Amino acid sequence: MKEVANKWVLVLGGSSGLGLATAKKLSKHNYNIIIAHRDKKSDLQEVESHINEITLNGSRCLNFNVDALNVERRTMLVEEIKEAMGAEEEISVLVHSIAKGNLKPMHAEGEKALNHQDFQITIDAMAISLYDWTKVLIEAQLFASDTRIISFTSEGNTKAWQNYAAVSAAKAALEAITRNIALEFAPLGIKANC
């Protein structure tokens, strides 16, 4: 078994897709993994199999099936992470891969069209939550002195796709937030890319 350093990655939305792929890849590069995800009970067995795959690489893996967007739960989760990691350990990478959005048409006859709340939920989940998590981890002093923040955008940030308006707006906002995190938190050693 390889020796794993005390480097941690927190993956928000890490039970599937890009978040899970990133967690698996970084576990092969000597990172311990923290996965925060929100899945139904019926999907937890599959999530556990992915967690087992990550630990086969010799990495520690903390798995939290919680709503990472809920303010109270986020605060509790940060405390749980802090306790589980230990006093000398820090988060070196934050990966934002939350995919909670509305794929509805803006105009539809006989169908439910996209509304203000759909936009708000999507932008909060897929963009603003990156800033919220960055702030709370800084305040909890959980980031390493040379931290990387990674967020995922899509081609729909600049292209008009049918039923993609809310996600498109969220991705454009996510890119802007990521750029400004890179600028404004640079004095803390944080580098951010989308």
C-alpha positions as CSV (number, residue, x, y, z in Angstrom):
1,M,0.0,0.0,0.0
2,K,1.3,3.4,-0.9
3,E,1.9,6.1,1.7
4,V,-0.7,8.8,1.6
5,A,0.2,12.3,2.7
6,N,-2.0,14.4,5.0
7,K,-3.4,16.2,2.0
8,W,-7.2,16.3,1.7
9,V,-9.6,17.0,-1.1
10,L,-13.2,18.1,-0.4
11,V,-15.5,17.2,-3.3
12,L,-18.9,18.8,-3.2
13,G,-21.1,16.6,-5.4
14,G,-18.7,13.7,-5.4
15,S,-20.9,10.6,-5.7
16,S,-21.2,10.7,-9.5
17,G,-20.0,12.4,-12.7
18,L,-17.1,14.8,-12.7
19,G,-16.9,15.0,-9.0
20,L,-16.6,11.3,-8.5
21,A,-14.1,11.0,-11.4
22,T,-12.0,13.7,-9.8
23,A,-12.1,12.1,-6.4
24,K,-11.0,8.7,-7.8
25,K,-8.2,10.4,-9.8
26,L,-6.8,12.4,-6.9
27,S,-6.9,9.4,-4.6
28,K,-4.4,7.8,-7.0
29,H,-2.2,10.9,-6.4
30,N,-1.8,10.6,-2.6
31,Y,-4.8,12.6,-1.6
32,N,-7.3,11.7,1.1
33,I,-10.9,12.3,0.0
34,I,-13.9,13.9,1.6
35,I,-17.1,13.5,-0.4
36,A,-20.2,15.5,0.3
37,H,-23.2,14.4,-1.7
38,R,-26.9,14.1,-1.6
39,D,-28.3,10.8,-2.7
40,K,-31.4,8.7,-2.1
41,K,-31.1,5.6,0.1
42,S,-31.6,3.4,-2.9
43,D,-28.4,4.8,-4.5
44,L,-26.2,4.5,-1.4
45,Q,-25.0,1.0,-2.1
46,E,-23.5,2.2,-5.4
47,V,-21.9,5.2,-3.7
48,E,-20.3,2.8,-1.1
49,S,-18.8,0.7,-3.9
50,H,-17.1,3.9,-5.3
51,I,-15.9,4.8,-1.8
52,N,-14.4,1.3,-1.5
53,E,-12.6,1.8,-4.8
54,I,-11.1,5.0,-3.5
55,T,-9.8,3.4,-0.3
56,L,-8.2,0.6,-2.3
57,N,-5.7,3.2,-3.5
58,G,-4.6,3.6,0.2
59,S,-6.5,6.9,0.7
60,R,-8.7,7.7,3.6
61,C,-12.2,8.6,2.5
62,L,-14.8,10.5,4.5
63,N,-18.3,10.1,3.1
64,F,-21.2,12.5,4.0
65,N,-24.6,12.1,2.5
66,V,-25.9,15.6,3.4
67,D,-27.4,18.6,1.7
68,A,-24.3,20.7,1.2
69,L,-26.5,23.7,0.3
70,N,-28.3,23.9,3.6
71,V,-26.6,26.6,5.8
72,E,-27.1,24.8,9.1
73,R,-26.0,21.5,7.7
74,R,-22.9,23.0,6.1
75,T,-21.8,24.5,9.4
76,M,-22.3,21.1,11.1
77,L,-20.5,19.3,8.3
78,V,-17.5,21.7,8.5
79,E,-17.2,20.8,12.2
80,E,-17.5,17.1,11.5
81,I,-14.8,17.4,8.8
82,K,-12.5,19.3,11.1
83,E,-12.8,16.7,13.9
84,A,-12.4,13.7,11.5
85,M,-9.3,15.2,9.8
86,G,-7.3,15.9,12.9
87,A,-5.6,19.1,14.1
88,E,-2.6,18.9,11.8
89,E,-4.4,18.2,8.6
90,E,-5.8,20.7,6.0
91,I,-7.8,20.7,2.8
92,S,-5.5,21.3,-0.2
93,V,-8.2,21.1,-2.9
94,L,-11.8,22.1,-3.0
95,V,-13.8,20.6,-5.9
96,H,-17.2,22.1,-6.7
97,S,-19.3,19.7,-8.7
98,I,-22.8,20.3,-7.5
99,A,-25.3,19.6,-10.2
100,K,-28.7,20.7,-9.0
101,G,-30.5,22.7,-11.6
102,N,-33.7,23.1,-13.6
103,L,-33.7,22.0,-17.3
104,K,-37.1,23.5,-18.3
105,P,-38.1,25.5,-21.3
106,M,-38.3,29.3,-20.9
107,H,-41.5,29.3,-23.0
108,A,-43.9,26.4,-23.3
109,E,-47.5,25.9,-24.1
110,G,-49.1,23.2,-22.0
111,E,-45.8,22.6,-20.1
112,K,-44.4,24.1,-17.0
113,A,-42.0,26.9,-18.1
114,L,-38.9,28.0,-16.2
115,N,-39.7,30.6,-13.5
116,H,-37.8,32.9,-11.1
117,Q,-37.5,30.3,-8.4
118,D,-36.0,27.8,-10.8
119,F,-33.3,30.3,-11.8
120,Q,-32.7,31.1,-8.1
121,I,-32.3,27.4,-7.0
122,T,-30.0,26.6,-9.9
123,I,-27.8,29.7,-9.5
124,D,-27.6,29.2,-5.7
125,A,-26.7,25.5,-6.0
126,M,-24.4,25.6,-9.0
127,A,-22.6,28.9,-8.5
128,I,-23.1,30.9,-5.3
129,S,-22.5,27.8,-3.1
130,L,-18.9,27.8,-4.3
131,Y,-18.4,31.1,-2.6
132,D,-20.3,30.0,0.5
133,W,-18.1,27.0,0.9
134,T,-14.9,28.9,0.3
135,K,-15.8,31.4,2.9
136,V,-16.8,28.9,5.6
137,L,-13.7,26.8,5.0
138,I,-11.5,29.9,5.3
139,E,-13.3,31.0,8.5
140,A,-12.8,27.4,9.9
141,Q,-9.1,27.7,9.0
142,L,-9.3,24.4,7.1
143,F,-7.5,25.4,3.9
144,A,-3.8,24.7,3.4
145,S,-1.5,27.6,2.7
146,D,-1.4,26.6,-1.0
147,T,-5.0,25.6,-1.8
148,R,-6.5,24.9,-5.2
149,I,-10.2,25.4,-5.9
150,I,-11.7,23.7,-9.0
151,S,-15.2,24.3,-10.4
152,F,-16.8,22.8,-13.5
153,T,-18.4,24.9,-16.2
154,S,-19.9,23.8,-19.5
155,E,-20.2,25.0,-23.1
156,G,-23.7,26.2,-22.3
157,N,-22.2,29.1,-20.4
158,T,-21.9,31.0,-23.8
159,K,-24.2,28.9,-26.1
160,A,-27.9,28.9,-26.1
161,W,-29.3,25.4,-25.7
162,Q,-32.9,24.4,-25.5
163,N,-34.1,24.1,-21.8
164,Y,-30.6,25.2,-20.5
165,A,-31.3,28.8,-19.5
166,A,-31.0,28.4,-15.8
167,V,-27.9,26.2,-15.9
168,S,-26.4,28.5,-18.5
169,A,-26.9,31.5,-16.1
170,A,-25.5,29.4,-13.3
171,K,-22.4,28.5,-15.2
172,A,-21.7,32.1,-16.3
173,A,-22.1,33.1,-12.6
174,L,-19.8,30.2,-11.5
175,E,-17.1,31.4,-13.8
176,A,-17.3,35.0,-12.5
177,I,-17.3,33.8,-8.9
178,T,-14.3,31.5,-9.6
179,R,-12.3,34.3,-11.2
180,N,-13.0,36.7,-8.3
181,I,-12.1,34.0,-5.8
182,A,-8.8,33.6,-7.6
183,L,-8.2,37.4,-7.4
184,E,-9.5,38.3,-4.0
185,F,-8.3,35.2,-2.0
186,A,-4.8,35.1,-3.7
187,P,-3.2,36.7,-0.6
188,L,-4.3,33.6,1.3
189,G,-2.5,31.3,-1.1
190,I,-5.7,30.2,-2.9
191,K,-5.7,29.5,-6.6
192,A,-9.0,29.0,-8.3
193,N,-9.9,27.6,-11.8
194,C,-13.1,26.8,-13.6
